[in-house]
Amino acid sequence: MAETGRLSPKTVVVLRLIADGQGYGQIVDGHPSITYLDIFAAAREALELNEAPSDYQQRLVAIKAEFPMAYEPWSAEDDEHLQAMHAAEDSMAEMVETFQRQPSAIRSRLSKLGLS
């Protein structure tokens, strides 16, 4: 797999030929630059790409490492606590620490609660 997280051009050609219904023998016989080993390598490359974590998944893991409650549902208790902290004029840093969520998530929730 190319380091860009994309399939190599040769792999794309091989996979398109397979998707068009060509058998391995037809591919090798009809395309002198492609060998059986290229077909096997294309399959491995496609599987590696399929199994590799996506950029989105990697970003999500990084965010959750810093903010463990990121993207988790807010509970009614959380809402009440957030409203109390807002009323007490606690800082955003204190809210982030308390709720273990990104500042943008806290601002969004405050807005949803009509407190922005």
Secondary structure by P-SEA (a helix, b strand, c coil): ccccccccaaaaaaaaaaaacccaaaaaaacccccaaaaaaaaaaaaaaaacccaaaaaaaaaaaacccccccccaaaaaaaaaaaaacccaaaaaaaacccaaaaaaaaaaaccc
